[in-house]
Amino acid sequence: MKTVELVSGIKSSALGFGCAPILGSVDKVKARRALDCALDCGITHLDLARSYGYGEAEEFVGKLIKTRRNQLILASKFGIQTNWKAALLRPIKPLVRVMLDNWRRQSSPEKITLKLNTTTTVADRFHDRIPLRAMQMRQSLEKSLRALNTDYLDYFFIHEPQEGLVYFDELALAADQLKKEGKIRAWGLAYFRSQEHLHKAYLPNFDILQFDNSPGSSGYDHVVSERGLRSNILFSPLSGGTQTMTPAEKLNKLFKDFPNSVVLCSMFNPQHLKSNIDLIR
């Protein structure tokens, strides 16, 4: 597996594993099978957040990687967390998955697209945004460390803020302190490119940026010219963009246009997973 050094001393597999669906739309058996396959095939970069799996993904991954921690690069995020409604949802998630799977098999692609857009809004009802302040940053990190059974994170991101970071200087000082304590190795901002204008003033001050990017999407060529040779983490590589390229062609283009970046994919079909890995060997 090709590796990239996004930050000095931190080498990641160029293809990263997006853990957002774990214990959300993907059950434990499927998630364990996919993660085992990914790690055995050389993927080392795992992307998580406090909110993933309605708050359960970090603990699930932490148990699975317990004996492999020193071989992996772990990234997590703070800023979005589950609320009390998520606890009510937990017992019925298996039933919801079955119902959605049955619905997808019986629905047209157009209806599925509409449903997925609606589901995003419904899922938001089970999450709250927390204040982006130093105290909340440290508290969230401690929860992630406990859940993941680790003493440190390689990357710690602010999770897709919807407004500019009013307390950026406070957060930057907190991040520096967490680095000195050995609890994080680097910090960054995870955001949607459509909201980049909110963060322009302080983007250069992060160690790493994580943003959505798919070939053919609005502004793609500009991003290539501005950041193509720089270190980035790219998510949603297959969402949106051109409809004339296959998933493999999109990934190949990203690997070519961003040779020093990590591309995140949520890969729970073993065949798709192995096909994607073969692209970057």
N, C-alpha and C positions, 0 to 999 in steps of 0.2 A: 504494500500500500504506500503510495506517495505521501510524504509528510511535508508540512509547511510550518515555519517558525513565525507565528503571528506576533509574538512578543519574545524578546530575547530570552532564551533558555526554556521556552515552552513550545514543544513540538507537538503538533496535532496531525492526525490523519486528514488528508485533503477532503475526504468525504466524512461528514459528521452525522451523528444519529440524533434526530429530533424526537424528544420523548414526550411531546405534548399530548398525544392520544392515549398514553398509557393509563389504564384504569379510568379512562373516559370512554371513548368509542372502542378501545381495544381492551380485551380482558386479560387476566393474568397469564393464562396458558399461552395465548398468542404473543403477548409481550415478552414473556420469558424465552420462548422459542426464537423470536426475532433478535432479541438482544444477545443471546448466546451465539447465534449465527454471526451477527455483526462483529462481536468481539473476537470470535475464533478466526474471522476472515481479515482481521487487521484494523478495524475501525477503533479508534482510541478516543475520539472527541464526542462526549455526550452532553446534550443541551437540555437543561431542565429549568424549572421555575417553581416557586412556592405554590402557584395556582394550578400547575399541571395535574391532570387526573383528579380534578376537584380536591386538590390538597393531598393526594395519596401517592403521586408518582415518585417523589423523592425517596420516601421510605421504601417503596418497592424496589427501586433501582439500588438503593443503599445496601439492602440485603443481598441482592444478586451479585454485586461487584465487590463484596467484602474482601475476598482474597485476591482481587486484582487491582486494588486502588492505586498502587504505585506504577501501574502500567497505563493508567488512564488520565485523560484531561477532562475535568468536570467543570461545567459552567452552570450557574444558576442565576436567578434574578429576584429582585424584590420590587414591590410597588403594587402588586395585585395579590390578594389573598382570598381564600374561600370565606364565606360567611356561614351563619347558622343553618341556612337553607341547604347547604351542601351536605351537612350531616344527615338531614332528612332524606336526601337523595341516595345516599350511599347504599342502603339495603336493597333498593329496587333498580340499581344500575344494570345488573345482568338482564333483568326483564326488559328494560328500555333498549338495551343493545339488540336483543332478539327482535323486538318490534321494529326497530329501525332497519335492521338487516332485511327483514321480510318486506318492509315497505320499499326499500331500495330495489330489491329484485323485481318488484311488481310495477315500479314507476318508470316513466320515461326520463331521459336525461334532463329535459327541461324542468320537470317537476322536482327532480332531485336537486338541481341547482337552486331553485326557489326555496326548497326546504332547508338546504344547507345555509343559505343566507339568513333565513328566519332563525335557525338553530343558534347561530352566533349570538343573536339578541337574547334568546332564551338562556343560553349558557351564562351570559353576563349577569343574570339575576342571581347567580350562585356565587358571585365574586364581588369584592369591594376593593376600591383603590385606597391605599393608606397614604398618610402624609409622607412626602419625600424629604425627610429630615434625617439628620445623623442618628438620632436615637432609634428611629424606626428601622433605619438601614442596618444597624448593628443587631437589633432584636431579630430581624428577619434572617440575617446571616446565621445567627446562633441556631435558629430553628432548622435552617437548611443543613448545617453541619451535623446536628444531631440526627436528622432524618437520613442523611446520606452516610452516616457512620464514618465520618472523616474529620480530620483536624483543620482542613483548609480547602478552599476552592481555588482552582486555577484561574477562573474568570468569574467575576461577579458583576452583573448588569443591572442597571435601572430598567425596569420593564415597561416599555412602550408608553411613556408619559404622554398625556393628551394636551398638556400645556407646557410652556417653557419652564425650566428649572429655576425657580425664584431663589432657592437656597443652594445654588450650585457650589459656591465657595465653601460652604459648610460641608457639603457632601464630599468635595474633593479633599478637604482636610481629614474627614473621617476615613476616606479610602486610604490615604497615606498612612494613617495610624494603624488601620487593619493590615496593611502590608508589613509595617514594622513589627506587628505582633505575629506575623506569619499566618494569618487567617485567610488572606487572599493573596494571590500573586499578581493579579492585574484586575482593573475595573473597566467597565465600558457602558455604552448606551445601546440598548436594543430599541429600534424605532422603525416606523413605516416611512418610506421615502416621501410619501405625500405630506408628511408632517415635518420634514427636515428643516423647513424655514423657521420653525419654532426654536430650533436648537443651534442654529448657525454660529452664534457667538462663542460657544464653548466646545463645539465638536472637536477641535484640535487638541483639547486638554485631556481627552480620554485616551487610555492605552489602546483600546480597540473599539471598533464600531460594528454593530450587527444590524443589518437592514434587509428588507425584502428586495428581491431582484430576480427577474425572469426575462430571458431573451425576448425582445419585441415589446416589452412593456414601455410605458411612457417614460422618456428620459434615459432609456437604457444606454444608448450610445454616449450620452454625456457622462454617465457614471463610469463607463469604460475609460473614457479619456481622462477623467479626473482621478479615478481610484483603481484603474485596472491593474497597475503594477504595485499597488500598496496592499497592506494586509487588511483583510475584512473577513467577516463571517456573514454569509448570505443565506437567508431563509426564504421559504416559499418559492423555490426555483422553478417549479412546474405550474404555479398558479398564475393565471392571466397570461399576458404576453401573446406572442404569435400562436396561431392555431395551425400553422403549416409545418411545424416541427414536431417530431416525436419526443417523448420524454428523454430518451437517450441522446437525441440530437441537442436538446436544450442543455442537458448536463455537460455534454462535450463542449459546447460553446462557452459555457460558464467556466469550465476548467481551463479553456484556452484563453479567454479574455481576462480571467482573474487568476493567474498562475500562482499567486502567493496567498490565496484565500482558502477558507474552509467553506464548503457548500453543505448546508444542512438538509437532510431528507428524513421524513418519517417513513420508515420502510418496514412494513410488517408482513408483506408477502415475500416468503423466502426466495422465490424465483426473481422477483423484482430486485430484492436486496442484492443477490449475487450478481445480477446483471449490472447493477449500478457500481458495485465494487470492481467488476472487471473493467469498467471504463477508466479507472484511475490506477490500475496496478502498474 
